[in-house]
């Protein structure tokens, strides 16, 4: 019959606990990575749409006789162009 000491049982318990902990952490990290990649992809698509919309708005602003200068933080300064017709 097998005979184990308390020390051997504690050692096996610690090894199993470390292995299970590592596996759970690895699985959780993989799920979080997949969710992050999906979020990044959707945000990139949204950013492309907003950039094209922003470009269309700035073209329209230029068409009516103004120039737009980016002042940072998503803010623009609009000035009447000198070559624009009144």
Helices and strands as residue ranges (DSSP letters): H 6-63, E 66-72, E 75-80
